[in-house]
Amino acid sequence: MINGLMWLLLCQVAGEVVVRLVGIPVPGPVVGMVLLFGLLQWRKPAPAAGVFRAGDALLRHLQLFFVPAGVGVVTYLAVVRDDALPIAGALVLSWLAGLLVVGWLVTGLRRG
């Protein structure tokens, strides 16, 4: 499992380095996930088992990763309160856009 955590962290750091060097407007961990996907496709059996075990262990405790975000929201509650209407609008519009895209995708996939 330690080996899997090492691969996960290595890909995340590599993603951060790529973002800083290239200057693309994408979060480093997202680039790291793409790098990890490529690595797992390239070297299927080697790091995969450890990465899956580490990923399962992290997913079992996923709720703990939301604590810092919740504390951050409470810390900036005055700012959130001032911008409540735009935040609510963005939430509703993004939910609606996601709903429409998923509906369109499912319809397209069911047709073949």
C-alpha positions in Angstrom: 0.0 0.0 0.0 2.9 2.4 0.7 4.1 1.8 -2.8 0.7 2.7 -4.2 0.6 5.9 -2.1 4.1 6.7 -3.4 2.7 6.4 -7.0 -0.3 8.6 -6.2 1.8 11.3 -4.6 4.5 11.1 -7.3 1.8 11.7 -10.0 0.3 14.6 -8.1 3.7 16.3 -7.7 4.5 15.6 -11.3 1.2 17.2 -12.3 2.0 20.3 -10.1 5.4 20.6 -11.8 3.9 20.3 -15.3 1.3 23.0 -14.5 4.0 25.3 -13.1 6.4 24.8 -16.0 3.9 25.0 -18.8 1.5 27.5 -17.2 -1.7 25.8 -18.2 -4.8 26.9 -16.3 -5.6 23.4 -15.0 -5.1 22.2 -11.4 -2.0 20.2 -10.8 -3.8 17.2 -9.3 -6.0 16.9 -12.4 -2.9 16.7 -14.6 -1.5 14.2 -12.1 -4.6 12.0 -12.5 -4.1 12.1 -16.3 -0.5 11.2 -15.8 -1.5 8.3 -13.4 -4.0 7.1 -16.0 -1.4 7.1 -18.7 1.1 5.3 -16.4 -1.5 2.6 -15.5 -2.3 2.1 -19.2 1.3 1.9 -20.1 2.5 -0.4 -17.3 -0.6 -2.3 -16.5 0.4 -4.9 -13.9 3.3 -3.1 -12.2 2.0 -0.3 -10.0 -1.7 -1.1 -10.5 -2.3 -3.4 -7.5 -0.7 -1.0 -5.0 -2.4 2.0 -6.4 -5.8 0.3 -6.2 -5.2 -0.7 -2.6 -4.1 2.8 -1.7 -7.1 4.3 -3.6 -9.5 2.0 -1.8 -8.0 3.0 1.6 -8.3 6.7 0.8 -11.9 6.2 -0.5 -12.9 4.5 2.7 -12.1 7.7 4.6 -13.2 10.2 1.9 -15.5 12.1 4.3 -12.4 13.3 6.2 -11.2 15.2 3.2 -14.2 17.4 3.3 -13.5 18.7 6.8 -10.9 21.3 5.7 -13.2 22.6 3.0 -16.1 22.9 5.5 -13.9 24.8 7.9 -12.8 27.1 5.1 -16.4 27.9 4.3 -17.2 28.6 7.9 -14.1 30.8 8.2 -15.2 32.9 5.2 -18.9 32.8 6.1 -19.2 36.6 5.8 -17.8 36.6 2.3 -20.1 33.7 1.3 -23.1 35.5 2.8 -22.2 38.7 0.8 -22.1 36.7 -2.5 -24.9 34.2 -1.6 -27.1 35.1 -4.7 -24.3 34.6 -7.3 -23.1 31.4 -5.5 -26.7 30.0 -5.5 -27.1 31.0 -9.1 -23.9 29.3 -10.1 -24.9 26.1 -8.2 -28.3 25.9 -9.8 -27.0 26.6 -13.3 -24.1 24.1 -13.0 -26.6 21.5 -11.6 -28.9 22.1 -14.5 -26.1 21.9 -17.0 -24.9 18.7 -15.5 -28.4 17.2 -15.6 -28.8 18.2 -19.2 -25.5 16.8 -20.3 -26.0 13.5 -18.4 -29.5 13.2 -19.9 -28.2 13.9 -23.4 -25.3 11.4 -22.9 -27.6 8.6 -21.6 -30.0 9.2 -24.5 -27.2 9.1 -27.0 -25.6 6.0 -25.5 -28.9 4.1 -25.3 -29.6 4.7 -29.0 -26.3 3.1 -29.9 
